[in-house]
Amino acid sequence: MIARDMIRDTIAATLKSLADEIVSALLAAPEAVRMELAKQLLPDINPYRPISEASKDRRILAFMWNQWRVAEWDTDSFNNRPRPFWRASDLQVTSSRTYQPEWWVDLPAPPSEGKQGE
């Protein structure tokens, strides 16, 4: 019995150490890697949706140029040959065109007025 308990404890300690190393590696990985892993491992609960499914009538939170940005659909209608694109509020137009998002989520709801000064 003692040998079995020692083996069990050794296996448990080894698995915990391995799990800690995996978690550390994942936390250090680029956001794009973590998103892809979430997409593959958690397809049913993954909050990130393909940009093709995004609503073009409101602002969204889009993953552009390796970070989350507030973006909106720009029809580019003023141009002679419009090329619609997702435009990030903090990027120049050329950067927004170059780094189009692949993933998006809804913007969180704004805080309620009663909680702002608390």
C-alpha positions in Angstrom: 0.0 0.0 0.0 2.8 2.4 0.8 4.4 2.0 -2.6 1.1 2.6 -4.3 0.6 5.8 -2.3 4.1 7.0 -3.2 3.5 6.3 -6.9 0.1 8.1 -6.8 1.7 11.1 -5.1 4.6 11.2 -7.5 2.2 11.0 -10.5 0.0 13.8 -9.0 3.0 16.0 -8.3 4.3 15.5 -11.8 1.0 16.2 -13.4 0.6 19.4 -11.3 4.1 20.6 -12.3 3.3 19.9 -16.0 0.0 21.7 -15.8 1.7 24.7 -14.2 4.2 24.8 -17.0 1.5 24.6 -19.7 -0.5 27.4 -18.0 2.6 29.6 -17.8 3.4 28.9 -21.5 -0.1 29.7 -22.5 -0.2 33.0 -20.6 3.1 34.0 -22.2 1.9 33.1 -25.7 0.7 35.9 -28.1 -3.0 36.7 -28.0 -3.5 35.3 -31.4 -2.2 31.9 -30.3 -4.4 31.9 -27.2 -7.5 32.8 -29.3 -6.8 30.0 -31.8 -6.3 27.5 -29.0 -9.6 28.6 -27.4 -11.3 28.3 -30.8 -10.1 24.7 -31.1 -10.6 23.5 -27.5 -13.8 25.3 -26.7 -15.8 25.6 -29.8 -19.2 25.7 -28.0 -18.3 28.4 -25.5 -15.8 30.4 -27.4 -17.0 34.1 -27.3 -14.9 35.1 -30.3 -16.8 35.0 -33.6 -15.6 35.2 -37.1 -15.6 38.7 -38.5 -17.9 37.5 -41.3 -20.7 37.2 -38.7 -20.3 40.7 -37.3 -23.1 43.2 -37.5 -22.2 46.1 -39.7 -24.7 48.5 -38.2 -22.9 49.2 -34.8 -19.4 49.4 -33.3 -17.8 46.2 -32.2 -14.7 45.0 -30.4 -12.4 43.6 -33.1 -9.1 41.8 -32.8 -6.9 43.9 -35.2 -3.2 44.2 -35.5 -2.6 41.9 -32.4 -4.9 43.7 -30.0 -8.5 44.4 -29.3 -9.8 47.6 -30.8 -13.1 49.4 -31.1 -14.0 49.2 -34.8 -16.9 50.0 -37.1 -17.8 49.2 -40.6 -16.8 51.9 -43.1 -18.6 51.7 -46.4 -16.0 54.0 -48.0 -18.9 55.5 -49.9 -17.2 58.9 -50.5 -14.6 57.2 -52.7 -15.1 56.8 -56.5 -14.5 53.1 -56.2 -15.6 52.2 -52.6 -13.8 49.4 -50.8 -15.7 48.8 -47.6 -13.6 47.8 -44.6 -13.5 47.6 -40.8 -12.0 50.8 -39.4 -10.5 50.9 -35.9 -11.0 54.1 -34.0 -7.3 54.3 -33.0 -5.7 53.4 -36.3 -5.1 55.4 -39.5 -7.2 54.3 -42.4 -4.3 52.7 -44.2 -3.5 50.6 -41.1 -7.1 49.6 -40.6 -7.3 48.5 -44.3 -4.1 46.5 -43.9 -4.9 44.8 -40.6 -8.5 43.7 -41.0 -9.9 41.7 -38.1 -10.6 38.0 -38.2 -12.5 37.8 -34.8 -14.9 40.0 -32.9 -17.1 40.2 -29.9 -19.8 42.6 -28.8 -18.8 45.7 -26.9 -19.6 45.4 -23.2 -22.6 47.4 -22.0 -21.7 50.8 -20.6 -21.8 51.1 -16.8 -25.2 52.1 -15.3 -25.4 55.7 -14.2 -26.1 54.8 -10.6 -22.7 53.1 -10.2 -20.4 55.7 -11.8 -19.7 57.7 -8.6 -19.7 54.9 -6.1 
